[in-house]
Amino acid sequence: MTERPIDLCLVTEYYYPTLSGATERFRRYATGLKKRSIEMRVMTIKRGVAHTHENQEGVPVMRFFIENNSKMPPSAMLLGKVYNHFQTYGQWPQVLQIISHTLQGTPTVWRLRLKGVPCVNIITMIPIIPSHPLAVAKRWLHQSLRYSPFNLLITSSIEVSHNLTKLGVSSKRLKVIPNGVDINRFHPIDSIEEKQTIRRELRIDPNDEIILFVGFISYRKGVDLLFEAWPRIISSRPNARMILIGPTEDPSLDISQNSSVEKSFFQQVMETVASLPFSERIAFLGEVNNIEKYMMAADLLILPSRHEGWGNVVAEAMACGLPCIVTPYKGLPSEFGKPDHEFLLASFSPESISEKIIEVFENPDKKRQIQKTAREWSETHLDVEKSLDQYASLYQLISRRDY
């Protein structure tokens, strides 16, 4: 691209090393955006021993201290700090992009707009539509006020945009850009020998049948259903081994109100696992930096989630040619393809989950078909380069006030 570089400021409550799906995605996007003349900088909340100012792989990161005792949501307080910083030091961005926006932050977005700063909101979770008409009306009003100041709202799937329009958001202000996958990093193995080499590297028994789960160990992700399915799985497949990768707390939750609940859930999970048959064949690995290796070493990926904005791990596993079993969670995107073709669909029951897992192991022809179509779909529809092209073009338009 020949356009002059665009100064994009990403305002997000969480940023590496604190993991969050949406912000981790944009951290990976930064290099590709730079090649497209988009210079990203990040403003986030200071947590733990993280530096106030640092440079992460060419991306300037500034962290602000936020008081824990405030009644305001952290994201709204962060946005206020960001505005004050610009007001004091200048260097207003050409495009400001917000993740995790709340109604309390809306006045600050209006102030940014009055300063001539175009604002974009990335919506990472599908909004739930209430069943009662009065509740729908209240949600409609809330959404209208919450998103009113933004030039554009970006979602990852048609499903998320569809629910937003049902809640009163104009389709003219919505843009769908699927979450892209680096199909060079996430790719199928070339041979059984390569798979066994990777397994030796990861200290995985070559004879194990690996069931992989990736995500926060939380109720929302449905791990309780997975453990309820385990007795039937291990009874049918004695070589089965379950590997769970991910942190034990979901930072997208309101930490001040829910951290004790989430910790309690994880404690319950550990107690449940200890009571299961062959519990030694269930491993919690925490966070890893080479998730693609585990996907290449595994036999299938399971995501029994209840609610997602997209499901990045599914797209990544599909790109690896790994059979994926998912539940019909709220937010399951049509961009993943069709059930029984690009992925397998289980219902929200331990019986269905175990049945689908066993089916993958007992039906090698079906497994090979899913592996092939999943990879082909990823190459055609989920390549990160296409997503980066769309984002870069959009930022150029917004910076010129053409959107």
GILINZI-V373395 format. One record per pair of residues at least 4 apart in sequence whose ideal C-beta (glycine too) atoms are under 8 Angstrom apart, sorted by the first residue. I is the first residue (numbers start at 1). GAP is how many residues later the second one is. If there is no record, write none. Layout:
I;GAP, I;GAP
This chain:
1;35, 1;36, 1;391, 1;395, 2;35, 3;34, 3;393, 4;33, 5;32, 5;33, 5;34, 6;31, 6;32, 6;33, 6;88, 6;89, 6;389, 6;390, 6;393, 7;32, 7;34, 7;86, 7;87, 7;88, 8;25, 8;30, 8;31, 8;32, 8;33, 8;85, 8;86, 8;87, 8;88, 8;89, 8;387, 9;31, 9;32, 9;33, 9;34, 9;73, 9;84, 9;86, 9;87, 9;88, 10;13, 10;16, 10;30, 10;31, 10;32, 10;33, 10;87, 10;89, 11;31, 11;32, 11;33, 11;67, 11;68, 11;71, 11;85, 11;86, 11;87, 11;88, 12;8, 12;10, 12;11, 12;14, 12;30, 12;31, 12;32, 12;86, 12;87, 12;88, 13;7, 13;31, 13;32, 13;61, 13;62, 13;65, 13;86, 13;87, 14;4, 14;5, 14;6, 14;9, 14;30, 14;31, 14;86, 14;237, 14;238, 15;5, 15;8, 15;12, 15;27, 15;29, 15;46, 15;48, 16;7, 16;8, 16;11, 16;40, 17;33, 18;29, 18;32, 18;233, 19;5, 19;228, 19;232, 19;268, 20;4, 20;79, 20;231, 20;232, 21;4, 21;103, 21;231, 21;288, 21;289, 21;291, 22;4, 22;77, 22;78, 22;100, 22;102, 22;287, 23;4, 23;21, 23;76, 24;4, 25;4, 25;154, 25;287, 26;4, 26;14, 26;73, 27;29, 27;32, 28;154, 28;356, 29;4, 29;11, 29;151, 29;355, 29;358, 29;359, 29;362, 30;4, 30;10, 30;27, 30;28, 30;29, 31;4, 31;26, 31;27, 32;4, 32;352, 32;353, 32;356, 33;5, 33;6, 33;7, 33;355, 33;358, 33;359, 34;4, 34;5, 34;6, 34;24, 36;352, 36;353, 36;356, 37;355, 37;359, 38;353, 38;354, 38;357, 40;19, 41;18, 41;19, 41;20, 41;21, 41;52, 42;14, 42;17, 42;18, 42;19, 42;20, 43;18, 43;19, 43;20, 43;21, 43;35, 43;38, 43;39, 43;42, 44;17, 44;18, 44;19, 44;20, 44;34, 45;18, 45;19, 45;20, 45;21, 45;29, 45;33, 46;4, 46;6, 46;17, 46;18, 46;19, 46;20, 47;16, 50;4, 50;13, 51;10, 51;12, 52;10, 52;11, 53;7, 53;8, 53;9, 53;10, 54;6, 54;7, 55;4, 55;5, 55;6, 56;5, 62;23, 64;14, 64;17, 64;18, 64;21, 66;4, 66;8, 66;11, 66;12, 66;15, 67;10, 68;188, 70;7, 72;4, 72;5, 72;32, 73;4, 73;29, 73;31, 73;32, 73;181, 74;4, 75;4, 75;23, 75;25, 75;26, 75;27, 75;30, 76;4, 76;26, 76;28, 76;29, 76;32, 77;4, 78;4, 79;4, 79;19, 79;22, 79;26, 79;29, 79;30, 80;4, 80;25, 80;28, 81;4, 82;4, 83;4, 83;25, 83;28, 83;29, 84;4, 85;4, 86;4, 86;5, 86;6, 86;7, 86;29, 86;31, 92;23, 92;24, 92;25, 93;24, 94;23, 94;24, 94;301, 94;305, 95;22, 95;23, 95;24, 95;25, 95;300, 95;303, 95;304, 96;16, 96;21, 96;22, 96;23, 96;24, 97;22, 97;23, 97;24, 97;25, 98;7, 98;11, 98;21, 98;22, 98;23, 98;24, 99;22, 99;23, 99;25, 100;24, 100;152, 101;4, 101;5, 101;8, 101;20, 101;45, 101;46, 102;4, 102;44, 103;39, 103;42, 103;43, 105;4, 106;4, 106;39, 106;40, 106;42, 106;43, 107;4, 108;4, 109;4, 109;10, 109;40, 109;41, 110;4, 110;39, 111;4, 112;5, 112;7, 112;37, 113;4, 113;5, 113;6, 113;36, 113;38, 118;33, 118;280, 118;281, 118;283, 118;285, 119;30, 119;31, 119;32, 120;30, 120;31, 120;32, 120;33, 120;34, 120;278, 121;26, 121;29, 121;31, 121;32, 121;33, 122;32, 123;4, 123;30, 123;31, 123;32, 123;37, 123;41, 123;186, 124;32, 124;128, 124;185, 124;186, 125;35, 125;127, 125;182, 125;183, 125;184, 125;206, 126;31, 126;33, 126;34, 126;37, 126;181, 126;182, 126;183, 126;204, 126;205, 127;12, 127;16, 127;33, 127;36, 127;37, 127;40, 128;35, 128;179, 128;202, 129;7, 129;10, 129;34, 129;37, 129;38, 130;5, 130;6, 130;9, 131;4, 132;4, 133;4, 134;4, 135;4, 136;4, 136;31, 137;4, 138;4, 139;4, 139;28, 140;4, 140;27, 140;28, 141;4, 141;27, 142;4, 143;4, 143;21, 143;24, 143;25, 143;26, 144;4, 144;24, 144;25, 147;6, 147;22, 147;26, 150;23, 151;22, 151;247, 151;252, 152;21, 152;22, 152;23, 152;242, 152;246, 152;251, 153;11, 153;16, 153;20, 153;21, 153;22, 154;20, 154;21, 154;22, 154;23, 154;240, 155;5, 155;6, 155;9, 155;19, 155;20, 155;21, 155;22, 156;4, 156;20, 156;21, 156;22, 156;23, 156;153, 156;154, 156;177, 156;179, 157;4, 157;19, 157;21, 157;152, 157;153, 157;174, 157;176, 157;177, 157;178, 158;4, 158;18, 158;175, 158;176, 158;177, 159;4, 159;172, 159;173, 159;174, 159;175, 160;4, 160;16, 160;149, 160;171, 160;173, 161;4, 161;10, 161;13, 161;15, 162;4, 163;4, 164;5, 164;10, 165;4, 165;5, 165;6, 165;9, 169;4, 169;5, 170;4, 175;219, 177;210, 177;213, 177;214, 177;217, 178;132, 178;155, 178;157, 178;203, 178;204, 178;209, 179;131, 179;133, 179;136, 179;203, 179;208, 180;202, 180;203, 180;204, 180;205, 180;206, 180;207, 180;208, 181;5, 181;134, 181;135, 181;137, 181;138, 181;197, 181;201, 181;202, 181;203, 182;4, 182;137, 182;202, 183;4, 183;136, 183;195, 183;196, 183;199, 183;200, 183;201, 185;107, 186;106, 186;109, 186;130, 186;131, 186;133, 186;134, 186;192, 187;105, 187;132, 187;133, 187;134, 187;188, 188;108, 188;132, 188;133, 188;183, 188;187, 189;5, 189;6, 189;9, 189;107, 189;132, 190;4, 191;4, 192;4, 193;4, 194;4, 194;102, 195;4, 195;101, 195;102, 196;4, 196;10, 197;4, 198;4, 198;95, 198;98, 198;99, 199;4, 199;5, 199;6, 199;7, 199;98, 200;4, 200;6, 201;92, 202;91, 202;92, 202;95, 204;4, 204;6, 204;37, 204;39, 204;93, 205;36, 207;32, 208;31, 208;32, 208;33, 209;28, 209;30, 209;31, 209;32, 209;90, 209;152, 210;31, 210;33, 210;87, 210;88, 210;89, 210;90, 211;22, 211;29, 211;30, 211;31, 211;32, 211;87, 211;88, 211;89, 211;91, 211;146, 212;31, 212;33, 212;82, 212;83, 212;86, 212;87, 212;88, 212;89, 212;90, 212;105, 212;110, 213;8, 213;10, 213;13, 213;29, 213;30, 213;31, 213;32, 213;33, 213;88, 213;89, 213;90, 214;30, 214;31, 214;32, 214;77, 214;80, 214;87, 214;89, 214;99, 214;103, 215;6, 215;30, 215;31, 215;88, 215;90, 215;98, 216;4, 216;5, 216;30, 216;31, 216;32, 216;33, 216;34, 217;4, 217;6, 217;27, 217;29, 217;30, 217;31, 217;48, 217;49, 217;52, 217;67, 218;5, 218;31, 218;32, 218;35, 218;44, 218;47, 218;48, 219;4, 219;5, 219;46, 219;87, 220;30, 220;85, 220;86, 220;87, 221;29, 221;82, 221;83, 221;84, 221;85, 222;4, 222;81, 222;82, 222;83, 222;84, 222;105, 222;107, 222;126, 223;4, 223;21, 223;46, 223;81, 224;4, 224;45, 224;48, 225;4, 225;79, 225;102, 225;123, 225;124, 225;125, 225;128, 226;4, 226;16, 226;76, 226;78, 226;127, 227;42, 227;45, 227;46, 227;49, 227;55, 228;122, 229;4, 229;121, 229;122, 229;124, 229;125, 229;128, 230;4, 230;12, 230;46, 230;47, 230;52, 230;124, 231;4, 231;45, 231;46, 232;4, 232;118, 232;119, 232;122, 232;126, 233;4, 233;7, 233;9, 233;121, 233;124, 233;125, 234;4, 234;6, 234;43, 234;44, 234;47, 235;42, 236;118, 236;122, 237;120, 237;121, 237;124, 240;41, 240;117, 240;121, 241;40, 241;41, 241;42, 242;39, 242;40, 242;41, 243;40, 243;42, 243;51, 243;55, 244;38, 244;39, 244;40, 244;41, 245;40, 245;41, 245;42, 245;43, 245;46, 245;49, 246;40, 246;41, 247;39, 247;40, 248;14, 248;15, 248;18, 248;38, 249;4, 249;10, 249;13, 249;14, 249;17, 250;12, 251;4, 253;4, 253;5, 253;6, 253;9, 254;4, 255;4, 258;4, 259;4, 260;4, 261;4, 262;4, 263;4, 264;4, 265;4, 266;4, 267;4, 268;4, 269;4, 270;4, 271;4, 272;4, 273;6, 273;9, 274;5, 275;4, 276;6, 278;4, 288;6, 290;4, 291;4, 291;22, 291;25, 292;4, 292;24, 292;28, 293;4, 294;4, 295;6, 295;21, 295;22, 295;25, 295;27, 296;24, 296;26, 298;24, 299;23, 299;24, 299;61, 299;62, 299;68, 300;22, 300;23, 300;24, 300;25, 300;57, 300;60, 300;67, 301;12, 301;13, 301;16, 301;21, 301;22, 301;23, 301;24, 302;22, 302;23, 302;24, 302;51, 302;55, 303;5, 303;8, 303;10, 303;11, 303;21, 303;22, 303;23, 303;24, 303;26, 304;21, 304;22, 304;23, 304;42, 304;44, 304;49, 305;6, 305;21, 305;22, 305;24, 306;21, 306;23, 306;24, 306;42, 307;22, 307;23, 307;24, 308;21, 308;22, 308;23, 308;24, 309;22, 310;5, 310;21, 310;23, 311;4, 311;15, 311;18, 311;20, 311;21, 311;22, 311;25, 312;4, 313;4, 314;4, 314;10, 314;12, 314;22, 314;29, 315;4, 315;21, 315;63, 315;67, 316;4, 317;5, 317;7, 317;57, 318;4, 318;6, 318;18, 318;24, 318;25, 318;56, 318;57, 318;59, 318;60, 318;64, 319;55, 319;56, 319;59, 319;60, 319;63, 320;55, 321;50, 321;51, 321;53, 321;54, 322;49, 322;52, 323;20, 323;21, 323;37, 323;44, 323;47, 323;48, 323;51, 324;19, 324;20, 324;46, 324;50, 325;18, 325;19, 325;20, 325;21, 325;28, 325;31, 325;32, 325;35, 326;6, 326;10, 326;17, 326;18, 326;19, 326;20, 327;5, 327;18, 327;19, 327;20, 327;21, 327;26, 328;4, 328;17, 328;19, 328;20, 332;4, 335;46, 335;47, 336;6, 336;7, 336;41, 337;4, 337;5, 337;6, 337;36, 337;37, 337;40, 337;44, 338;4, 339;4, 339;5, 339;6, 340;4, 340;5, 341;29, 341;32, 342;28, 342;31, 342;32, 342;35, 343;27, 343;31, 344;12, 344;15, 344;16, 344;26, 345;11, 346;6, 346;7, 346;9, 346;10, 347;5, 348;4, 349;4, 350;4, 351;4, 352;4, 353;4, 354;4, 355;4, 356;4, 357;4, 358;4, 359;4, 359;7, 360;6, 360;7, 360;10, 361;6, 363;4, 364;4, 365;4, 366;4, 367;4, 368;4, 369;4, 370;4, 371;4, 372;4, 373;4, 374;4, 375;4, 376;4, 377;4, 377;5, 378;4, 378;5, 379;4, 383;4, 384;4, 385;4, 386;4, 387;4, 388;4, 389;4, 390;4, 391;4, 392;4, 393;4, 394;4, 394;9, 395;4, 396;4, 397;5, 397;6, 398;4, 398;5
